[in-house]
Protein backbone atom coordinates (compact mmCIF):
# COMPACT_ATOMS: atom_id res chain seq x y z
CA UNK A 1 0.00 0.00 0.00
CA UNK A 2 1.23 3.53 -0.81
CA UNK A 3 0.56 5.81 2.16
CA UNK A 4 1.26 9.50 2.62
CA UNK A 5 0.86 11.38 5.86
CA UNK A 6 0.42 15.11 5.64
CA UNK A 7 3.10 17.15 7.41
CA UNK A 8 1.17 19.30 9.95
CA UNK A 9 3.29 22.29 8.93
CA UNK A 10 3.80 23.62 12.45
CA UNK A 11 7.49 24.37 11.90
CA UNK A 12 8.58 21.41 14.04
CA UNK A 13 10.91 18.84 12.43
CA UNK A 14 9.74 15.26 11.92
CA UNK A 15 10.84 13.45 14.02
CA UNK A 16 10.66 16.20 16.64
CA UNK A 17 13.85 16.75 18.70
CA UNK A 18 11.86 17.49 21.87
CA UNK A 19 8.26 18.72 22.05
CA UNK A 20 5.88 17.95 19.18
CA UNK A 21 3.06 15.45 19.77
CA UNK A 22 1.52 15.34 16.29
CA UNK A 23 4.97 15.16 14.72
CA UNK A 24 5.85 12.21 16.94
CA UNK A 25 2.66 10.38 15.94
CA UNK A 26 3.34 10.98 12.24
CA UNK A 27 6.89 9.66 12.61
CA UNK A 28 5.88 6.54 14.52
CA UNK A 29 3.28 5.59 11.93
CA UNK A 30 5.78 6.28 9.15
CA UNK A 31 8.44 3.98 10.64
CA UNK A 32 6.00 1.19 11.38
CA UNK A 33 4.32 1.34 7.97
CA UNK A 34 7.74 0.83 6.43
CA UNK A 35 8.50 -2.04 8.80
CA UNK A 36 5.21 -3.59 7.68
CA UNK A 37 6.42 -3.39 4.05
CA UNK A 38 4.25 -0.50 2.92
CA UNK A 39 5.51 2.54 1.01
CA UNK A 40 5.31 5.51 3.36
CA UNK A 41 5.95 9.20 2.70
CA UNK A 42 5.49 12.42 4.65
CA UNK A 43 4.66 15.46 2.51
CA UNK A 44 3.14 18.89 2.78
CA UNK A 45 -0.44 19.13 1.53
CA UNK A 46 0.53 21.18 -1.54
CA UNK A 47 2.99 18.45 -2.59
CA UNK A 48 0.34 15.71 -2.82
CA UNK A 49 -1.44 15.02 -6.11
CA UNK A 50 -4.64 13.19 -6.96
CA UNK A 51 -4.15 9.46 -7.50
CA UNK A 52 -0.58 9.47 -6.18
CA UNK A 53 -1.32 7.37 -3.05
CA UNK A 54 -3.66 4.65 -1.90
CA UNK A 55 -4.18 6.50 1.39
CA UNK A 56 -3.56 10.11 2.43
CA UNK A 57 -3.68 10.56 6.20
CA UNK A 58 -4.10 14.12 7.52
CA UNK A 59 -3.75 15.30 11.13
CA UNK A 60 -4.78 18.99 10.91
CA UNK A 61 -8.21 20.33 9.94
CA UNK A 62 -7.23 23.22 7.66
CA UNK A 63 -4.88 20.96 5.68
CA UNK A 64 -7.62 18.35 5.38
CA UNK A 65 -9.84 21.00 3.80
CA UNK A 66 -7.04 21.89 1.38
CA UNK A 67 -6.97 18.24 0.30
CA UNK A 68 -10.74 18.23 -0.09
CA UNK A 69 -10.57 21.34 -2.29
CA UNK A 70 -8.08 19.50 -4.53
CA UNK A 71 -10.35 16.47 -4.73
CA UNK A 72 -7.96 14.23 -2.78
CA UNK A 73 -9.72 11.73 -0.46
CA UNK A 74 -8.19 11.49 3.01
CA UNK A 75 -8.31 9.81 6.38
CA UNK A 76 -8.48 12.41 9.14
CA UNK A 77 -7.12 12.13 12.69
CA UNK A 78 -8.16 14.86 15.10
CA UNK A 79 -5.75 15.99 17.83
CA UNK A 80 -7.21 19.38 18.78
CA UNK A 81 -8.71 19.61 22.27
CA UNK A 82 -9.65 23.23 21.51
CA UNK A 83 -12.55 21.97 19.38
CA UNK A 84 -14.09 20.83 22.67
CA UNK A 85 -12.79 23.67 24.85
CA UNK A 86 -14.20 26.47 22.68
CA UNK A 87 -17.54 24.73 22.11
CA UNK A 88 -19.74 23.98 19.13
CA UNK A 89 -20.25 27.63 18.18
CA UNK A 90 -16.51 28.15 17.70
CA UNK A 91 -14.69 28.33 14.37
CA UNK A 92 -12.32 25.62 15.65
CA UNK A 93 -15.16 23.17 16.15
CA UNK A 94 -16.78 24.04 12.83
CA UNK A 95 -13.51 23.64 10.91
CA UNK A 96 -12.88 20.24 12.49
CA UNK A 97 -16.47 19.17 11.84
CA UNK A 98 -16.08 20.10 8.17
CA UNK A 99 -12.81 18.14 8.00
CA UNK A 100 -14.64 15.16 9.51
CA UNK A 101 -17.58 15.50 7.15
CA UNK A 102 -15.32 15.53 4.06
CA UNK A 103 -13.10 12.65 5.25
CA UNK A 104 -13.31 8.99 4.34
CA UNK A 105 -13.13 8.16 8.06
CA UNK A 106 -11.97 10.15 11.09
CA UNK A 107 -9.96 8.77 14.00
CA UNK A 108 -10.61 10.31 17.41
CA UNK A 109 -8.22 9.38 20.26
CA UNK A 110 -10.84 9.89 22.98
CA UNK A 111 -14.28 8.36 23.38
CA UNK A 112 -15.76 11.59 24.75
CA UNK A 113 -14.86 13.24 21.43
CA UNK A 114 -16.72 10.51 19.55
CA UNK A 115 -19.85 11.36 21.55
CA UNK A 116 -19.17 15.10 21.26
CA UNK A 117 -18.98 15.16 17.44
CA UNK A 118 -21.65 12.46 17.09
CA UNK A 119 -20.87 11.94 13.41
CA UNK A 120 -21.21 8.69 11.43
CA UNK A 121 -17.63 8.98 10.13
CA UNK A 122 -15.87 9.09 13.52
CA UNK A 123 -14.38 6.14 15.42
CA UNK A 124 -12.27 5.81 18.56
CA UNK A 125 -8.61 5.06 17.84
CA UNK A 126 -6.19 5.36 20.75
CA UNK A 127 -2.64 6.63 20.70
CA UNK A 128 0.34 4.29 21.02
CA UNK A 129 3.85 4.13 22.44
CA UNK A 130 7.25 3.06 21.17
CA UNK A 131 8.05 0.14 23.47
CA UNK A 132 11.57 -0.17 22.02
CA UNK A 133 12.48 3.37 23.07
CA UNK A 134 10.50 3.40 26.33
CA UNK A 135 11.30 0.30 28.35
CA UNK A 136 11.49 -0.49 32.09
CA UNK A 137 14.49 -1.15 34.31
CA UNK A 138 14.63 -3.32 37.42
CA UNK A 139 13.35 -1.37 40.39
CA UNK A 140 12.53 -2.23 44.00
CA UNK A 141 9.19 -1.09 45.40
CA UNK A 142 9.86 2.42 46.80
CA UNK A 143 8.72 3.57 50.22
CA UNK A 144 9.33 7.22 49.33
CA UNK A 145 8.68 7.28 45.59
CA UNK A 146 9.98 10.04 43.38
CA UNK A 147 7.10 11.65 41.52
CA UNK A 148 7.19 12.85 37.92
CA UNK A 149 4.98 15.02 35.74
CA UNK A 150 5.70 15.62 32.02
CA UNK A 151 3.34 18.03 30.28
CA UNK A 152 2.80 21.26 28.39
CA UNK A 153 0.60 23.40 30.61
CA UNK A 154 -1.94 26.03 29.65
CA UNK A 155 -5.27 26.23 27.87
CA UNK A 156 -6.62 28.10 24.88
CA UNK A 157 -3.22 29.32 23.75
CA UNK A 158 -2.33 30.87 27.12
CA UNK A 159 0.53 29.15 28.91
CA UNK A 160 0.71 31.25 32.03
CA UNK A 161 -2.77 31.35 33.45
CA UNK A 162 -4.54 28.01 33.54
CA UNK A 163 -3.36 24.78 35.16
CA UNK A 164 -4.84 22.37 32.61
CA UNK A 165 -2.29 19.64 33.40
CA UNK A 166 -2.75 19.79 37.17
CA UNK A 167 0.74 20.83 38.29
CA UNK A 168 -0.82 22.33 41.43
CA UNK A 169 -2.36 18.98 42.38
CA UNK A 170 0.85 17.04 41.75
CA UNK A 171 2.85 19.45 43.87
CA UNK A 172 0.22 19.37 46.63
CA UNK A 173 0.51 15.59 46.79
CA UNK A 174 4.30 15.79 46.96
CA UNK A 175 4.17 18.41 49.72
CA UNK A 176 1.59 16.44 51.68
CA UNK A 177 3.90 13.41 51.71
CA UNK A 178 7.24 15.29 51.68
CA UNK A 179 8.29 13.59 48.44
CA UNK A 180 10.61 14.61 45.61
CA UNK A 181 8.78 15.74 42.48
CA UNK A 182 10.03 16.70 39.03
CA UNK A 183 7.87 18.65 36.59
CA UNK A 184 9.18 18.59 33.03
CA UNK A 185 7.92 20.10 29.81
CA UNK A 186 8.51 22.67 27.08
CA UNK A 187 10.10 26.04 27.75
CA UNK A 188 6.80 27.90 27.63
CA UNK A 189 5.87 26.22 30.95
CA UNK A 190 8.11 28.86 32.55
CA UNK A 191 5.38 31.45 32.12
CA UNK A 192 3.02 29.36 34.25
CA UNK A 193 5.60 28.89 36.99
CA UNK A 194 6.42 32.61 36.91
CA UNK A 195 2.76 33.25 37.70
CA UNK A 196 2.84 30.73 40.55
CA UNK A 197 6.03 31.60 42.40
CA UNK A 198 4.74 30.09 45.65
CA UNK A 199 5.62 26.67 44.23
CA UNK A 200 9.31 27.48 44.52
CA UNK A 201 8.99 27.45 48.32
CA UNK A 202 9.00 23.64 48.13
CA UNK A 203 12.63 22.59 48.19
CA UNK A 204 11.96 19.13 46.74
CA UNK A 205 10.53 20.51 43.48
CA UNK A 206 12.76 20.08 40.42
CA UNK A 207 11.86 21.84 37.17
CA UNK A 208 13.11 20.61 33.80
CA UNK A 209 12.53 22.39 30.49
CA UNK A 210 12.87 21.27 26.87
CA UNK A 211 14.20 17.80 27.61
CA UNK A 212 15.29 16.23 24.30
CA UNK A 213 13.33 13.11 23.34
CA UNK A 214 16.61 11.20 23.53
CA UNK A 215 16.79 11.98 27.28
CA UNK A 216 13.17 11.32 28.22
CA UNK A 217 13.76 7.65 29.04
CA UNK A 218 16.43 8.56 31.60
CA UNK A 219 13.98 10.99 33.18
CA UNK A 220 11.35 8.25 33.48
CA UNK A 221 13.87 5.78 34.87
CA UNK A 222 14.96 8.19 37.62
CA UNK A 223 11.41 8.38 38.97
CA UNK A 224 8.92 5.91 40.39
CA UNK A 225 5.35 7.14 39.89
CA UNK A 226 3.89 9.31 37.15
CA UNK A 227 1.22 11.94 37.83
CA UNK A 228 -1.18 13.24 35.21
CA UNK A 229 -4.23 14.96 36.79
CA UNK A 230 -5.13 16.76 33.56
CA UNK A 231 -8.58 18.29 33.11
CA UNK A 232 -8.72 18.19 29.30
CA UNK A 233 -6.92 16.02 26.75
CA UNK A 234 -7.67 15.11 23.13
CA UNK A 235 -6.01 11.74 23.76
CA UNK A 236 -7.20 9.21 26.34
CA UNK A 237 -4.61 7.93 27.04
CA UNK A 238 -2.24 10.64 25.84
CA UNK A 239 1.36 10.16 24.68
CA UNK A 240 3.35 11.03 27.81
CA UNK A 241 1.12 8.88 29.99
CA UNK A 242 1.75 5.86 27.75
CA UNK A 243 5.48 6.58 27.60
CA UNK A 244 5.67 6.68 31.38
CA UNK A 245 3.74 3.41 31.69
CA UNK A 246 5.92 1.75 29.07
CA UNK A 247 8.96 2.84 31.10
CA UNK A 248 7.54 1.02 34.11
CA UNK A 249 5.95 3.89 36.05
CA UNK A 250 2.59 3.24 37.72
CA UNK A 251 0.42 6.24 36.98
CA UNK A 252 -2.06 8.36 38.90
CA UNK A 253 -4.15 10.16 36.32
CA UNK A 254 -7.46 11.68 35.37
CA UNK A 255 -8.90 10.11 32.21
CA UNK A 256 -12.29 9.41 30.72
CA UNK A 257 -14.51 6.80 32.36
CA UNK A 258 -15.24 4.94 29.14
CA UNK A 259 -11.62 3.89 28.57
CA UNK A 260 -9.80 1.21 30.55
CA UNK A 261 -6.17 1.86 31.44
CA UNK A 262 -4.74 -1.04 33.44
CA UNK A 263 -1.77 -0.07 35.60
CA UNK A 264 -3.13 3.38 36.35
CA UNK A 265 -5.17 4.74 39.25
CA UNK A 266 -8.01 7.00 38.13
CA UNK A 267 -8.09 10.12 40.28
CA UNK A 268 -9.97 13.30 39.48
CA UNK A 269 -8.22 16.49 40.52
CA UNK A 270 -8.46 15.57 44.18
CA UNK A 271 -5.30 15.33 46.29
CA UNK A 272 -6.87 12.96 48.81
CA UNK A 273 -7.95 10.53 46.06
CA UNK A 274 -4.49 10.83 44.51
CA UNK A 275 -2.99 9.96 47.89
CA UNK A 276 -5.18 6.85 48.09
CA UNK A 277 -3.74 5.80 44.75
CA UNK A 278 -0.22 6.56 45.93
CA UNK A 279 -0.66 4.36 49.01
CA UNK A 280 -2.04 1.50 46.92
CA UNK A 281 0.86 1.76 44.48
CA UNK A 282 3.46 1.72 47.23
CA UNK A 283 1.88 -1.43 48.66
CA UNK A 284 1.36 -3.14 45.28
CA UNK A 285 4.12 -1.62 43.19
CA UNK A 286 5.11 -4.70 41.19
CA UNK A 287 1.51 -5.52 40.29
CA UNK A 288 0.95 -2.00 38.98
CA UNK A 289 4.20 -2.10 36.99
CA UNK A 290 3.26 -5.40 35.37
CA UNK A 291 -0.13 -4.02 34.35
CA UNK A 292 1.52 -0.88 32.97
CA UNK A 293 3.84 -2.93 30.81
CA UNK A 294 1.02 -5.14 29.54
CA UNK A 295 -1.02 -2.06 28.61
CA UNK A 296 1.88 -0.43 26.80
CA UNK A 297 2.67 -3.62 24.86
CA UNK A 298 -0.93 -3.85 23.73
CA UNK A 299 -0.82 -0.21 22.63
CA UNK A 300 2.61 -0.31 20.99
CA UNK A 301 2.89 1.80 17.85
CA UNK A 302 3.52 -1.39 15.92
CA UNK A 303 0.17 -2.83 17.04
CA UNK A 304 -1.57 0.51 16.49
CA UNK A 305 -0.09 0.68 12.98
CA UNK A 306 -1.30 -2.85 12.18
CA UNK A 307 -4.78 -1.87 13.33
CA UNK A 308 -4.63 1.29 11.23
CA UNK A 309 -3.66 -0.63 8.11
CA UNK A 310 -6.82 -2.72 8.54
CA UNK A 311 -8.85 0.49 8.67
CA UNK A 312 -7.05 1.81 5.58
CA UNK A 313 -7.94 -1.33 3.61
CA UNK A 314 -11.61 -0.44 3.90
CA UNK A 315 -11.02 3.00 2.38
CA UNK A 316 -8.19 2.43 -0.09
CA UNK A 317 -8.68 4.81 -3.04
Residue pairs with C-beta under 8 A, 6 or more apart in sequence:
1 38
1 39
1 54
1 55
1 309
1 312
1 313
1 316
2 38
2 39
2 41
2 52
2 53
2 54
2 55
3 33
3 38
3 39
3 40
3 41
3 53
3 54
3 55
3 56
3 57
3 312
4 40
4 41
4 42
4 43
4 48
4 52
4 53
4 55
4 56
4 57
5 26
5 29
5 30
5 40
5 41
5 42
5 43
5 56
5 57
5 58
5 59
6 42
6 43
6 44
6 45
6 48
6 56
6 57
6 58
6 59
6 60
6 63
6 64
6 67
6 74
7 14
7 26
7 42
7 43
7 44
7 45
8 22
8 23
8 26
8 59
8 60
8 63
9 44
9 45
9 60
9 63
10 20
10 22
10 23
12 19
12 20
12 23
13 20
13 23
14 20
14 23
14 26
14 27
14 30
14 42
15 23
15 24
15 27
15 213
16 23
16 24
16 27
16 213
17 212
17 213
18 186
18 210
18 211
18 212
18 213
19 152
19 185
19 186
19 210
21 79
21 238
21 239
22 59
22 60
22 79
24 213
24 239
25 59
25 77
25 79
25 127
25 239
26 42
26 59
27 42
28 128
28 130
28 301
28 305
29 40
29 57
29 301
29 304
29 305
29 308
30 40
30 42
31 301
32 301
32 302
32 304
32 305
33 39
33 40
33 305
33 309
34 40
35 302
36 305
36 306
36 309
38 309
41 53
45 58
45 63
45 66
45 67
46 66
48 56
48 67
48 70
48 72
49 72
50 70
50 71
50 72
51 317
53 317
54 312
54 316
54 317
55 75
55 312
55 315
55 316
55 317
56 67
56 72
56 73
56 74
56 75
57 74
57 75
57 77
58 64
58 67
58 74
58 75
58 76
58 77
58 99
59 76
59 77
59 79
60 79
61 76
61 78
61 80
61 95
61 96
61 98
61 99
62 95
62 99
64 74
64 76
64 99
64 102
64 103
65 95
65 98
65 99
65 102
67 73
67 74
68 74
68 99
68 102
73 104
73 315
73 317
74 103
74 104
75 103
75 104
75 105
75 106
75 107
75 311
75 312
75 315
76 99
76 100
76 103
76 105
76 106
76 107
77 106
77 107
77 108
77 109
77 125
78 96
78 99
78 100
78 106
78 107
78 108
78 109
78 113
78 234
79 109
79 234
79 235
80 92
80 96
80 234
81 232
81 233
81 234
82 90
82 92
82 156
83 90
83 92
83 93
83 96
83 113
84 93
84 112
84 113
84 116
84 232
84 234
85 155
85 156
85 232
86 92
86 93
86 156
87 93
88 94
96 117
97 117
97 119
99 106
100 106
100 117
100 119
100 121
100 122
101 119
101 121
103 121
104 121
104 315
105 121
105 122
105 123
105 311
105 314
105 315
106 117
106 119
106 121
106 122
106 123
107 122
107 123
107 124
107 125
107 308
107 311
108 114
108 117
108 122
108 123
108 124
108 125
109 124
109 125
109 126
109 127
109 234
109 235
109 236
109 238
110 124
110 233
110 234
110 235
110 236
110 256
110 259
111 124
111 236
111 256
111 258
111 259
112 236
112 256
112 258
113 122
113 234
114 122
114 123
114 124
123 311
125 304
125 307
125 308
125 311
126 235
126 236
126 237
126 259
126 299
126 304
127 235
127 237
127 238
127 239
127 242
127 299
127 304
128 242
128 299
128 300
128 301
128 302
128 303
128 304
128 305
129 239
129 242
129 243
129 245
129 246
129 296
129 299
129 300
129 301
130 243
130 246
130 300
130 301
131 246
131 296
131 297
131 300
131 301
131 302
133 217
134 216
134 217
134 220
134 243
134 246
134 247
134 296
135 217
135 246
135 247
135 248
136 246
136 247
136 248
136 289
136 293
137 221
137 248
139 224
139 248
139 289
141 282
141 285
141 286
142 224
142 282
142 285
143 282
144 179
144 180
145 179
145 223
145 224
145 225
145 278
145 281
145 282
146 179
146 180
146 181
146 182
146 222
146 223
146 224
146 225
147 170
147 173
147 174
147 179
147 180
147 181
147 182
147 223
147 224
147 225
147 226
147 227
148 181
148 182
148 183
148 184
148 219
148 220
148 223
148 224
148 225
148 226
148 227
148 244
148 249
149 165
149 166
149 167
149 170
149 181
149 182
149 183
149 184
149 185
149 226
149 227
149 228
150 183
150 184
150 185
150 211
150 216
150 219
150 226
150 240
150 243
150 244
151 165
151 167
151 183
151 185
151 189
151 228
151 230
151 240
152 159
152 165
152 185
152 186
152 188
152 189
153 159
153 162
153 163
153 164
153 165
153 167
153 185
153 189
153 192
154 160
154 161
154 162
154 164
154 188
154 191
154 192
155 161
155 162
155 164
155 232
156 162
159 188
159 189
159 191
159 192
160 191
160 192
160 194
160 195
161 192
161 195
163 192
163 196
164 230
164 231
164 232
165 185
165 228
165 229
165 230
166 227
166 228
166 229
166 230
166 231
166 254
166 269
167 183
167 192
167 196
167 199
168 196
168 199
169 227
169 229
169 269
169 270
169 271
169 274
170 181
170 183
170 227
170 229
171 181
171 183
171 199
171 202
171 205
172 271
173 179
173 181
173 227
173 271
173 274
173 275
173 278
174 180
174 181
174 202
174 204
174 205
175 202
176 271
176 275
177 275
177 278
178 204
179 204
180 204
180 206
181 202
181 204
181 205
181 206
181 227
182 205
182 206
182 207
182 208
182 219
182 222
182 223
183 189
183 205
183 206
183 207
183 208
184 207
184 208
184 209
184 211
184 219
185 208
185 209
186 209
186 210
187 209
187 210
189 207
189 209
190 209
193 199
193 200
193 207
199 205
208 219
211 219
216 243
217 247
220 226
220 243
220 244
220 247
220 248
220 249
221 247
221 248
223 249
224 249
224 250
224 285
225 249
225 250
225 251
225 252
225 278
225 281
226 241
226 244
226 245
226 249
226 250
226 251
226 252
226 253
227 251
227 252
227 253
227 274
228 238
228 240
228 241
228 244
228 251
228 252
228 253
228 254
228 255
229 252
229 253
229 254
229 267
229 268
229 269
229 274
230 238
230 253
230 254
231 254
231 269
233 255
236 255
236 256
236 259
237 245
237 253
237 255
237 259
237 261
237 264
237 299
241 251
241 253
241 255
241 261
241 264
242 295
242 296
242 299
244 251
245 251
245 263
245 264
245 292
245 293
245 295
245 296
246 292
246 293
246 296
248 289
248 292
248 293
249 289
249 292
250 263
250 264
250 265
250 281
250 285
250 288
250 289
250 292
251 261
251 263
251 264
251 265
251 292
252 264
252 265
252 267
252 274
252 277
252 278
252 281
253 261
253 264
253 265
253 266
253 267
254 266
254 267
254 268
254 269
255 261
255 264
255 266
257 266
261 295
262 291
262 292
262 294
262 295
263 288
263 289
263 290
263 291
263 292
263 293
263 294
263 295
264 292
264 295
265 274
265 276
265 277
265 280
265 281
265 288
267 273
267 274
267 276
267 277
280 288
281 288
297 303
